[in-house]
């Protein structure tokens, strides 16, 4: 399997890449603005990608692969250019290169407009707006075989290996667990066309993913 990870030096993306290095049957193409920061591994090929570039430049940068995990984000600093427009340009480029399996790391509430409208807006309103329009584009303006993962708040703690998928039972997710779920979704096609809620839970990740069938 050949898989691209966009945002490979971020908190989630770097964890995804690290975990994929353990599977020598997977060729990993790790994309980031600063690919020299990506650790060397036999099955990992770093490449430079800048989400400020044009769609055609992004298309040129993308390697040939069958699957893509989009885990890039600006940390709230460049929401329109990275989290929204950058994501859409990657979608367009991937579709044109026939990279059809697309796993999007999104967020709880990204498709709930009431959270970023009206008098009681979420503190993350601007971020959620960017994710909303990126997710909407993926679902309604592409032919990609998408899965959108909507985890609760990401925390830096050891992963339990147990989650809840399709519902929220806690208010947090370890980054380690989120990375495992993203990889599991990429390895299985049962979630194509689905938006999946995620939180820490009590079900082992492989079982939780299998139950998405």
C-alpha positions in Angstrom: 0.0 0.0 0.0 1.2 3.5 -0.9 -0.1 6.3 1.4 0.5 10.0 1.5 0.4 11.9 4.8 -0.1 15.7 4.5 1.0 17.6 7.6 3.7 15.0 8.4 5.5 17.3 10.9 2.4 18.2 12.8 1.3 16.7 16.1 -1.0 14.1 14.5 0.7 13.7 11.1 4.1 13.0 12.7 2.5 10.4 14.9 0.8 8.8 11.9 4.1 8.6 10.0 5.9 7.2 13.1 3.4 4.4 13.4 3.5 3.6 9.7 7.2 3.1 9.8 6.6 -0.1 11.7 4.8 -1.7 8.7 7.4 -2.3 6.0 4.6 -3.3 3.6 3.5 0.3 3.4 5.3 2.9 1.4 4.8 6.2 3.2 5.1 9.6 1.4 5.4 12.2 4.2 4.6 15.7 3.0 5.4 18.9 4.9 6.7 22.4 4.3 10.0 21.4 5.9 10.6 17.8 4.9 14.1 17.7 6.5 12.3 17.6 9.9 10.8 14.2 9.0 12.7 11.3 10.6 14.5 8.9 8.3 13.0 5.5 7.9 13.4 2.8 5.2 9.8 3.0 4.1 9.3 6.8 4.4 9.9 9.2 1.6 9.7 12.8 2.7 8.5 15.4 0.2 8.0 19.2 0.2 4.5 20.5 0.0 3.3 24.1 0.7 -0.4 24.6 1.0 0.0 28.2 0.0 1.1 27.0 -3.5 -1.3 26.8 -6.4 -3.4 23.7 -7.0 -1.2 22.8 -10.0 2.0 23.2 -7.9 0.5 21.0 -5.2 -0.5 18.4 -7.8 3.1 18.4 -9.1 4.3 17.8 -5.5 2.0 14.9 -4.8 3.6 11.4 -5.3 1.7 8.6 -7.0 -0.3 6.7 -4.3 -3.7 5.2 -3.7 -4.5 6.8 -0.4 -4.1 10.1 1.4 -4.4 11.2 5.0 -4.9 14.9 5.4 -3.7 15.9 8.9 -2.4 19.4 8.2 -3.5 22.4 10.2 -2.3 25.9 11.0 -2.9 25.8 14.7 -5.4 28.6 14.2 -2.8 30.9 12.7 -3.6 30.6 9.0 -7.1 29.1 8.8 -8.2 30.3 5.4 -5.0 29.5 3.5 -4.2 26.2 5.2 -7.2 24.6 6.9 -9.7 25.6 4.2 -8.1 26.6 0.9 -5.1 24.4 1.3 -7.2 21.4 2.1 -9.5 22.1 -1.0 -6.4 22.4 -3.3 -5.1 19.1 -2.0 -8.5 17.5 -2.7 -8.6 18.9 -6.3 -5.0 17.8 -6.9 -5.5 14.3 -5.4 -8.6 13.8 -7.6 -6.8 14.9 -10.7 -3.9 12.4 -9.9 -6.4 9.6 -9.2 -5.5 9.4 -5.5 -9.1 8.6 -4.6 -9.1 7.4 -1.0 -9.0 10.5 1.2 -9.1 10.5 5.0 -9.7 13.9 6.4 -8.8 14.8 10.0 -11.5 17.2 11.0 -13.0 18.2 14.4 -16.0 17.7 16.6 -18.6 20.3 15.5 -17.1 20.9 12.1 -20.5 20.2 10.4 -22.7 21.9 13.1 -23.1 25.5 11.9 -25.0 26.5 15.1 -21.7 26.2 17.0 -20.2 29.1 15.0 -23.3 31.2 14.5 -25.6 33.2 16.7 -25.0 34.7 20.1 -23.4 31.6 21.8 -20.5 30.8 19.4 -17.8 28.3 20.2 -14.4 29.8 21.2 -13.2 27.7 18.2 -15.7 29.4 15.8 -13.2 30.5 13.2 -11.5 27.2 13.1 -14.8 25.3 12.8 -15.9 27.6 10.0 -12.7 26.7 8.0 -13.2 23.0 8.7 -16.9 23.2 7.8 -16.3 24.5 4.3 -13.4 22.2 3.7 -15.5 19.2 4.8 -18.5 20.4 2.8 -16.3 20.7 -0.3 -15.0 17.2 0.2 -18.4 15.7 0.6 -20.3 17.7 -2.1 -17.8 18.8 -4.7 -15.5 15.8 -5.2 -15.7 12.2 -6.3 -13.1 11.2 -3.7 -13.7 8.1 -1.5 -13.7 10.2 1.6 -13.9 9.5 5.3 -14.1 12.5 7.7 -12.9 11.9 11.3 -14.4 14.2 13.9 -12.4 13.7 17.2 -13.0 15.7 20.4 -10.1 17.7 21.9 -6.7 16.3 21.2 -4.4 15.8 24.2 -0.8 14.7 24.5 -1.0 11.6 26.6 -0.3 8.0 26.0 -2.9 6.3 23.9 -5.1 3.7 25.5 -5.8 1.9 22.3 -9.5 2.1 23.1 -12.0 4.5 21.6 -15.6 5.3 20.8 -16.4 5.7 17.1 -19.8 7.0 15.9 -20.5 8.8 19.2 -19.0 11.0 21.9 -18.5 9.5 25.3 -15.7 11.7 26.5 -14.4 15.2 25.8 -10.9 14.2 24.7 -8.7 12.0 22.5 -5.1 11.1 22.8 -3.2 12.1 19.7 -1.8 8.5 19.7 -5.3 7.1 19.4 -6.3 9.5 16.7 -3.3 8.5 14.6 -4.1 4.8 15.1 -7.7 5.4 13.9 -6.6 7.4 10.9 -4.4 4.5 9.8 -7.1 2.0 10.5 -9.5 4.0 8.3 -7.0 4.1 5.5 -6.5 0.4 5.7 -10.3 -0.4 5.5 -12.9 0.8 3.0 -15.9 0.2 5.2 -16.1 3.9 6.2 -16.1 5.4 2.7 -18.6 8.2 2.5 -18.9 8.5 6.3 -18.4 11.2 8.9 -17.2 9.5 12.1 -17.4 11.0 15.5 -14.5 9.9 17.8 -13.7 10.1 21.5 -11.7 8.1 24.0 -13.7 5.0 25.0 -13.7 1.4 25.9 -13.5 -0.5 22.6 -10.2 -1.6 21.1 -9.5 0.4 18.0 -9.4 -2.5 15.5 -12.8 -3.7 16.8 -14.3 -0.2 16.7 -13.2 0.1 13.1 -14.6 -3.3 12.1 -17.9 -2.3 13.7 -18.2 0.5 11.1 -19.2 -2.1 8.5 
